[in-house]
């Protein structure tokens, strides 16, 4: 099964590229979306200033399963976030996990530690094309991460 394509043939979960947001006070770019090459080859979904970030969107509340996830395997055989983390091509420094009611911000090194310590569970994803590597929030405790609650979002 091939990778799912979004508008204009874009691969992956990000169906549309994130735009550029300029800081009007200091005249610098606060956020810009990644290029397709940065996304596919380096695991970068965007940049906050000079910091490369990866972004995952979950259509649930953070408390529903109390975990974060990265792609473990794709039936298409394309490299996943896990592959890129383990082979050194993953260049993002932060992971942003958007839930309906919270944002979880996590350092990539923290996720690598959980993977190295086998603090995860492998499960099939609902898309039937990928398998997920699920890390409990309790495994992140006392490490480089934070949860920022927000008003629940309506998901289209």
mmCIF file of the C-alpha atoms, coordinates in Angstrom:
data_MODEL
# 
_entry.id   MODEL 
# 
loop_
_atom_site.group_PDB 
_atom_site.id 
_atom_site.type_symbol 
_atom_site.label_atom_id 
_atom_site.label_alt_id 
_atom_site.label_comp_id 
_atom_site.label_asym_id 
_atom_site.label_entity_id 
_atom_site.label_seq_id 
_atom_site.pdbx_PDB_ins_code 
_atom_site.Cartn_x 
_atom_site.Cartn_y 
_atom_site.Cartn_z 
_atom_site.occupancy 
_atom_site.B_iso_or_equiv 
_atom_site.pdbx_formal_charge 
_atom_site.auth_seq_id 
_atom_site.auth_comp_id 
_atom_site.auth_asym_id 
_atom_site.auth_atom_id 
_atom_site.pdbx_PDB_model_num 
ATOM 1   C CA . UNK A 1 1   ? 0.000   0.000  0.000  1.00 0.00 ? 1   UNK A CA 1 
ATOM 2   C CA . UNK A 1 2   ? 1.474   3.398  -0.977 1.00 0.00 ? 2   UNK A CA 1 
ATOM 3   C CA . UNK A 1 3   ? 1.767   6.485  1.183  1.00 0.00 ? 3   UNK A CA 1 
ATOM 4   C CA . UNK A 1 4   ? -1.418  8.504  1.453  1.00 0.00 ? 4   UNK A CA 1 
ATOM 5   C CA . UNK A 1 5   ? -1.312  11.718 -0.518 1.00 0.00 ? 5   UNK A CA 1 
ATOM 6   C CA . UNK A 1 6   ? -2.841  15.039 0.444  1.00 0.00 ? 6   UNK A CA 1 
ATOM 7   C CA . UNK A 1 7   ? -3.511  18.044 -1.780 1.00 0.00 ? 7   UNK A CA 1 
ATOM 8   C CA . UNK A 1 8   ? -1.013  18.512 -4.602 1.00 0.00 ? 8   UNK A CA 1 
ATOM 9   C CA . UNK A 1 9   ? 0.457   15.043 -3.942 1.00 0.00 ? 9   UNK A CA 1 
ATOM 10  C CA . UNK A 1 10  ? 1.883   15.836 -0.504 1.00 0.00 ? 10  UNK A CA 1 
ATOM 11  C CA . UNK A 1 11  ? 2.770   12.766 1.552  1.00 0.00 ? 11  UNK A CA 1 
ATOM 12  C CA . UNK A 1 12  ? 2.284   12.077 5.228  1.00 0.00 ? 12  UNK A CA 1 
ATOM 13  C CA . UNK A 1 13  ? -0.074  13.218 7.943  1.00 0.00 ? 13  UNK A CA 1 
ATOM 14  C CA . UNK A 1 14  ? 0.354   16.931 7.261  1.00 0.00 ? 14  UNK A CA 1 
ATOM 15  C CA . UNK A 1 15  ? -2.178  17.418 4.466  1.00 0.00 ? 15  UNK A CA 1 
ATOM 16  C CA . UNK A 1 16  ? -1.316  21.052 3.938  1.00 0.00 ? 16  UNK A CA 1 
ATOM 17  C CA . UNK A 1 17  ? 1.955   22.807 4.524  1.00 0.00 ? 17  UNK A CA 1 
ATOM 18  C CA . UNK A 1 18  ? 2.018   25.207 7.420  1.00 0.00 ? 18  UNK A CA 1 
ATOM 19  C CA . UNK A 1 19  ? 2.624   28.793 6.385  1.00 0.00 ? 19  UNK A CA 1 
ATOM 20  C CA . UNK A 1 20  ? 5.013   31.432 7.613  1.00 0.00 ? 20  UNK A CA 1 
ATOM 21  C CA . UNK A 1 21  ? 4.255   33.679 10.592 1.00 0.00 ? 21  UNK A CA 1 
ATOM 22  C CA . UNK A 1 22  ? 6.361   36.808 11.020 1.00 0.00 ? 22  UNK A CA 1 
ATOM 23  C CA . UNK A 1 23  ? 6.883   38.604 14.309 1.00 0.00 ? 23  UNK A CA 1 
ATOM 24  C CA . UNK A 1 24  ? 5.861   42.172 13.547 1.00 0.00 ? 24  UNK A CA 1 
ATOM 25  C CA . UNK A 1 25  ? 7.786   43.603 16.508 1.00 0.00 ? 25  UNK A CA 1 
ATOM 26  C CA . UNK A 1 26  ? 11.254  42.204 15.829 1.00 0.00 ? 26  UNK A CA 1 
ATOM 27  C CA . UNK A 1 27  ? 10.964  41.505 12.105 1.00 0.00 ? 27  UNK A CA 1 
ATOM 28  C CA . UNK A 1 28  ? 11.981  37.842 12.352 1.00 0.00 ? 28  UNK A CA 1 
ATOM 29  C CA . UNK A 1 29  ? 10.101  34.724 11.336 1.00 0.00 ? 29  UNK A CA 1 
ATOM 30  C CA . UNK A 1 30  ? 8.475   33.131 14.386 1.00 0.00 ? 30  UNK A CA 1 
ATOM 31  C CA . UNK A 1 31  ? 7.179   30.037 12.585 1.00 0.00 ? 31  UNK A CA 1 
ATOM 32  C CA . UNK A 1 32  ? 7.543   28.601 9.118  1.00 0.00 ? 32  UNK A CA 1 
ATOM 33  C CA . UNK A 1 33  ? 6.438   25.286 7.709  1.00 0.00 ? 33  UNK A CA 1 
ATOM 34  C CA . UNK A 1 34  ? 9.009   22.802 6.495  1.00 0.00 ? 34  UNK A CA 1 
ATOM 35  C CA . UNK A 1 35  ? 9.735   21.993 2.887  1.00 0.00 ? 35  UNK A CA 1 
ATOM 36  C CA . UNK A 1 36  ? 8.620   18.599 1.618  1.00 0.00 ? 36  UNK A CA 1 
ATOM 37  C CA . UNK A 1 37  ? 12.272  17.483 1.579  1.00 0.00 ? 37  UNK A CA 1 
ATOM 38  C CA . UNK A 1 38  ? 12.775  18.554 5.235  1.00 0.00 ? 38  UNK A CA 1 
ATOM 39  C CA . UNK A 1 39  ? 9.608   16.664 6.157  1.00 0.00 ? 39  UNK A CA 1 
ATOM 40  C CA . UNK A 1 40  ? 10.288  13.420 4.304  1.00 0.00 ? 40  UNK A CA 1 
ATOM 41  C CA . UNK A 1 41  ? 14.051  13.189 4.834  1.00 0.00 ? 41  UNK A CA 1 
ATOM 42  C CA . UNK A 1 42  ? 14.628  14.881 8.198  1.00 0.00 ? 42  UNK A CA 1 
ATOM 43  C CA . UNK A 1 43  ? 11.387  14.537 10.160 1.00 0.00 ? 43  UNK A CA 1 
ATOM 44  C CA . UNK A 1 44  ? 10.900  18.311 10.293 1.00 0.00 ? 44  UNK A CA 1 
ATOM 45  C CA . UNK A 1 45  ? 7.333   19.636 10.037 1.00 0.00 ? 45  UNK A CA 1 
ATOM 46  C CA . UNK A 1 46  ? 8.190   23.260 10.759 1.00 0.00 ? 46  UNK A CA 1 
ATOM 47  C CA . UNK A 1 47  ? 10.499  25.742 12.439 1.00 0.00 ? 47  UNK A CA 1 
ATOM 48  C CA . UNK A 1 48  ? 9.898   27.865 15.538 1.00 0.00 ? 48  UNK A CA 1 
ATOM 49  C CA . UNK A 1 49  ? 12.563  30.508 15.054 1.00 0.00 ? 49  UNK A CA 1 
ATOM 50  C CA . UNK A 1 50  ? 15.707  28.438 14.421 1.00 0.00 ? 50  UNK A CA 1 
ATOM 51  C CA . UNK A 1 51  ? 14.388  25.303 16.170 1.00 0.00 ? 51  UNK A CA 1 
ATOM 52  C CA . UNK A 1 52  ? 13.160  22.438 13.951 1.00 0.00 ? 52  UNK A CA 1 
ATOM 53  C CA . UNK A 1 53  ? 9.965   20.803 15.263 1.00 0.00 ? 53  UNK A CA 1 
ATOM 54  C CA . UNK A 1 54  ? 7.909   17.715 14.505 1.00 0.00 ? 54  UNK A CA 1 
ATOM 55  C CA . UNK A 1 55  ? 4.123   17.901 14.829 1.00 0.00 ? 55  UNK A CA 1 
ATOM 56  C CA . UNK A 1 56  ? 1.528   15.187 15.488 1.00 0.00 ? 56  UNK A CA 1 
ATOM 57  C CA . UNK A 1 57  ? -2.212  15.775 15.626 1.00 0.00 ? 57  UNK A CA 1 
ATOM 58  C CA . UNK A 1 58  ? -4.419  13.421 17.647 1.00 0.00 ? 58  UNK A CA 1 
ATOM 59  C CA . UNK A 1 59  ? -8.192  13.605 17.403 1.00 0.00 ? 59  UNK A CA 1 
ATOM 60  C CA . UNK A 1 60  ? -8.717  12.669 21.044 1.00 0.00 ? 60  UNK A CA 1 
ATOM 61  C CA . UNK A 1 61  ? -8.348  14.322 24.435 1.00 0.00 ? 61  UNK A CA 1 
ATOM 62  C CA . UNK A 1 62  ? -4.960  13.935 26.082 1.00 0.00 ? 62  UNK A CA 1 
ATOM 63  C CA . UNK A 1 63  ? -6.544  12.032 28.995 1.00 0.00 ? 63  UNK A CA 1 
ATOM 64  C CA . UNK A 1 64  ? -8.273  9.431  26.811 1.00 0.00 ? 64  UNK A CA 1 
ATOM 65  C CA . UNK A 1 65  ? -5.196  7.203  26.562 1.00 0.00 ? 65  UNK A CA 1 
ATOM 66  C CA . UNK A 1 66  ? -2.566  9.309  28.390 1.00 0.00 ? 66  UNK A CA 1 
ATOM 67  C CA . UNK A 1 67  ? 0.032   8.693  25.710 1.00 0.00 ? 67  UNK A CA 1 
ATOM 68  C CA . UNK A 1 68  ? 1.868   10.196 22.769 1.00 0.00 ? 68  UNK A CA 1 
ATOM 69  C CA . UNK A 1 69  ? 2.650   8.327  19.577 1.00 0.00 ? 69  UNK A CA 1 
ATOM 70  C CA . UNK A 1 70  ? 5.058   8.217  16.692 1.00 0.00 ? 70  UNK A CA 1 
ATOM 71  C CA . UNK A 1 71  ? 4.860   6.018  13.601 1.00 0.00 ? 71  UNK A CA 1 
ATOM 72  C CA . UNK A 1 72  ? 6.548   2.661  14.140 1.00 0.00 ? 72  UNK A CA 1 
ATOM 73  C CA . UNK A 1 73  ? 5.924   1.057  10.750 1.00 0.00 ? 73  UNK A CA 1 
ATOM 74  C CA . UNK A 1 74  ? 4.246   1.793  7.419  1.00 0.00 ? 74  UNK A CA 1 
ATOM 75  C CA . UNK A 1 75  ? 2.812   -0.909 5.200  1.00 0.00 ? 75  UNK A CA 1 
ATOM 76  C CA . UNK A 1 76  ? 4.231   1.091  2.266  1.00 0.00 ? 76  UNK A CA 1 
ATOM 77  C CA . UNK A 1 77  ? 7.755   0.500  3.601  1.00 0.00 ? 77  UNK A CA 1 
ATOM 78  C CA . UNK A 1 78  ? 8.581   4.240  3.714  1.00 0.00 ? 78  UNK A CA 1 
ATOM 79  C CA . UNK A 1 79  ? 10.747  5.398  6.613  1.00 0.00 ? 79  UNK A CA 1 
ATOM 80  C CA . UNK A 1 80  ? 8.859   6.360  9.766  1.00 0.00 ? 80  UNK A CA 1 
ATOM 81  C CA . UNK A 1 81  ? 9.707   8.769  12.548 1.00 0.00 ? 81  UNK A CA 1 
ATOM 82  C CA . UNK A 1 82  ? 11.081  5.797  14.492 1.00 0.00 ? 82  UNK A CA 1 
ATOM 83  C CA . UNK A 1 83  ? 13.383  4.837  11.602 1.00 0.00 ? 83  UNK A CA 1 
ATOM 84  C CA . UNK A 1 84  ? 14.646  8.421  11.338 1.00 0.00 ? 84  UNK A CA 1 
ATOM 85  C CA . UNK A 1 85  ? 15.163  8.675  15.114 1.00 0.00 ? 85  UNK A CA 1 
ATOM 86  C CA . UNK A 1 86  ? 17.201  5.470  15.189 1.00 0.00 ? 86  UNK A CA 1 
ATOM 87  C CA . UNK A 1 87  ? 19.268  6.076  12.034 1.00 0.00 ? 87  UNK A CA 1 
ATOM 88  C CA . UNK A 1 88  ? 20.152  9.668  12.944 1.00 0.00 ? 88  UNK A CA 1 
ATOM 89  C CA . UNK A 1 89  ? 18.361  11.461 10.083 1.00 0.00 ? 89  UNK A CA 1 
ATOM 90  C CA . UNK A 1 90  ? 15.629  12.889 12.353 1.00 0.00 ? 90  UNK A CA 1 
ATOM 91  C CA . UNK A 1 91  ? 16.588  16.550 12.823 1.00 0.00 ? 91  UNK A CA 1 
ATOM 92  C CA . UNK A 1 92  ? 13.661  17.965 14.851 1.00 0.00 ? 92  UNK A CA 1 
ATOM 93  C CA . UNK A 1 93  ? 14.538  18.971 18.397 1.00 0.00 ? 93  UNK A CA 1 
ATOM 94  C CA . UNK A 1 94  ? 11.004  19.271 19.741 1.00 0.00 ? 94  UNK A CA 1 
ATOM 95  C CA . UNK A 1 95  ? 7.862   17.233 19.249 1.00 0.00 ? 95  UNK A CA 1 
ATOM 96  C CA . UNK A 1 96  ? 4.513   19.053 19.455 1.00 0.00 ? 96  UNK A CA 1 
ATOM 97  C CA . UNK A 1 97  ? 1.539   16.750 20.046 1.00 0.00 ? 97  UNK A CA 1 
ATOM 98  C CA . UNK A 1 98  ? -1.765  18.552 19.460 1.00 0.00 ? 98  UNK A CA 1 
ATOM 99  C CA . UNK A 1 99  ? -4.726  16.980 21.247 1.00 0.00 ? 99  UNK A CA 1 
ATOM 100 C CA . UNK A 1 100 ? -8.304  18.283 21.317 1.00 0.00 ? 100 UNK A CA 1 
ATOM 101 C CA . UNK A 1 101 ? -7.786  19.714 24.810 1.00 0.00 ? 101 UNK A CA 1 
ATOM 102 C CA . UNK A 1 102 ? -4.020  20.076 25.289 1.00 0.00 ? 102 UNK A CA 1 
ATOM 103 C CA . UNK A 1 103 ? -0.655  20.539 23.678 1.00 0.00 ? 103 UNK A CA 1 
ATOM 104 C CA . UNK A 1 104 ? 2.124   18.194 24.774 1.00 0.00 ? 104 UNK A CA 1 
ATOM 105 C CA . UNK A 1 105 ? 5.610   19.577 24.109 1.00 0.00 ? 105 UNK A CA 1 
ATOM 106 C CA . UNK A 1 106 ? 8.388   17.029 24.371 1.00 0.00 ? 106 UNK A CA 1 
ATOM 107 C CA . UNK A 1 107 ? 12.108  17.065 23.684 1.00 0.00 ? 107 UNK A CA 1 
ATOM 108 C CA . UNK A 1 108 ? 13.134  14.543 21.038 1.00 0.00 ? 108 UNK A CA 1 
ATOM 109 C CA . UNK A 1 109 ? 15.907  13.261 23.339 1.00 0.00 ? 109 UNK A CA 1 
ATOM 110 C CA . UNK A 1 110 ? 13.218  12.326 25.887 1.00 0.00 ? 110 UNK A CA 1 
ATOM 111 C CA . UNK A 1 111 ? 11.399  10.255 23.270 1.00 0.00 ? 111 UNK A CA 1 
ATOM 112 C CA . UNK A 1 112 ? 14.685  8.571  22.278 1.00 0.00 ? 112 UNK A CA 1 
ATOM 113 C CA . UNK A 1 113 ? 15.294  7.612  25.929 1.00 0.00 ? 113 UNK A CA 1 
ATOM 114 C CA . UNK A 1 114 ? 11.840  6.032  26.174 1.00 0.00 ? 114 UNK A CA 1 
ATOM 115 C CA . UNK A 1 115 ? 12.509  4.077  22.976 1.00 0.00 ? 115 UNK A CA 1 
ATOM 116 C CA . UNK A 1 116 ? 15.937  2.920  24.175 1.00 0.00 ? 116 UNK A CA 1 
ATOM 117 C CA . UNK A 1 117 ? 14.433  1.846  27.518 1.00 0.00 ? 117 UNK A CA 1 
ATOM 118 C CA . UNK A 1 118 ? 11.585  0.004  25.746 1.00 0.00 ? 118 UNK A CA 1 
ATOM 119 C CA . UNK A 1 119 ? 8.984   2.224  27.472 1.00 0.00 ? 119 UNK A CA 1 
ATOM 120 C CA . UNK A 1 120 ? 6.376   1.944  24.731 1.00 0.00 ? 120 UNK A CA 1 
ATOM 121 C CA . UNK A 1 121 ? 3.653   -0.256 23.297 1.00 0.00 ? 121 UNK A CA 1 
ATOM 122 C CA . UNK A 1 122 ? 3.200   -1.108 19.600 1.00 0.00 ? 122 UNK A CA 1 
ATOM 123 C CA . UNK A 1 123 ? -0.371  -0.956 18.244 1.00 0.00 ? 123 UNK A CA 1 
ATOM 124 C CA . UNK A 1 124 ? -2.040  -0.867 14.840 1.00 0.00 ? 124 UNK A CA 1 
ATOM 125 C CA . UNK A 1 125 ? -3.346  2.594  13.980 1.00 0.00 ? 125 UNK A CA 1 
ATOM 126 C CA . UNK A 1 126 ? -6.898  3.215  12.861 1.00 0.00 ? 126 UNK A CA 1 
ATOM 127 C CA . UNK A 1 127 ? -5.714  4.235  9.358  1.00 0.00 ? 127 UNK A CA 1 
ATOM 128 C CA . UNK A 1 128 ? -4.855  0.550  8.719  1.00 0.00 ? 128 UNK A CA 1 
ATOM 129 C CA . UNK A 1 129 ? -1.703  1.714  6.894  1.00 0.00 ? 129 UNK A CA 1 
ATOM 130 C CA . UNK A 1 130 ? 0.597   2.353  9.860  1.00 0.00 ? 130 UNK A CA 1 
ATOM 131 C CA . UNK A 1 131 ? 1.569   0.940  13.218 1.00 0.00 ? 131 UNK A CA 1 
ATOM 132 C CA . UNK A 1 132 ? 2.142   3.278  16.144 1.00 0.00 ? 132 UNK A CA 1 
ATOM 133 C CA . UNK A 1 133 ? 4.693   3.356  18.918 1.00 0.00 ? 133 UNK A CA 1 
ATOM 134 C CA . UNK A 1 134 ? 2.764   4.587  21.987 1.00 0.00 ? 134 UNK A CA 1 
ATOM 135 C CA . UNK A 1 135 ? 4.590   6.103  24.955 1.00 0.00 ? 135 UNK A CA 1 
ATOM 136 C CA . UNK A 1 136 ? 2.659   6.658  28.203 1.00 0.00 ? 136 UNK A CA 1 
ATOM 137 C CA . UNK A 1 137 ? 2.844   10.177 29.614 1.00 0.00 ? 137 UNK A CA 1 
ATOM 138 C CA . UNK A 1 138 ? 3.909   8.624  32.923 1.00 0.00 ? 138 UNK A CA 1 
ATOM 139 C CA . UNK A 1 139 ? 7.112   7.425  31.175 1.00 0.00 ? 139 UNK A CA 1 
ATOM 140 C CA . UNK A 1 140 ? 7.924   11.066 30.410 1.00 0.00 ? 140 UNK A CA 1 
ATOM 141 C CA . UNK A 1 141 ? 7.584   12.168 34.024 1.00 0.00 ? 141 UNK A CA 1 
ATOM 142 C CA . UNK A 1 142 ? 10.620  14.068 35.370 1.00 0.00 ? 142 UNK A CA 1 
ATOM 143 C CA . UNK A 1 143 ? 11.956  14.433 31.842 1.00 0.00 ? 143 UNK A CA 1 
ATOM 144 C CA . UNK A 1 144 ? 11.940  17.157 29.195 1.00 0.00 ? 144 UNK A CA 1 
ATOM 145 C CA . UNK A 1 145 ? 8.210   17.615 28.475 1.00 0.00 ? 145 UNK A CA 1 
ATOM 146 C CA . UNK A 1 146 ? 5.179   19.676 29.441 1.00 0.00 ? 146 UNK A CA 1 
ATOM 147 C CA . UNK A 1 147 ? 1.411   19.577 28.995 1.00 0.00 ? 147 UNK A CA 1 
ATOM 148 C CA . UNK A 1 148 ? -0.362  22.823 28.133 1.00 0.00 ? 148 UNK A CA 1 
ATOM 149 C CA . UNK A 1 149 ? -4.147  22.463 28.582 1.00 0.00 ? 149 UNK A CA 1 
ATOM 150 C CA . UNK A 1 150 ? -6.437  24.528 26.379 1.00 0.00 ? 150 UNK A CA 1 
ATOM 151 C CA . UNK A 1 151 ? -10.136 24.843 25.631 1.00 0.00 ? 151 UNK A CA 1 
ATOM 152 C CA . UNK A 1 152 ? -11.362 21.735 23.748 1.00 0.00 ? 152 UNK A CA 1 
ATOM 153 C CA . UNK A 1 153 ? -11.236 22.164 19.991 1.00 0.00 ? 153 UNK A CA 1 
ATOM 154 C CA . UNK A 1 154 ? -13.908 21.074 17.578 1.00 0.00 ? 154 UNK A CA 1 
ATOM 155 C CA . UNK A 1 155 ? -12.476 18.544 15.150 1.00 0.00 ? 155 UNK A CA 1 
ATOM 156 C CA . UNK A 1 156 ? -13.914 18.624 11.610 1.00 0.00 ? 156 UNK A CA 1 
# 
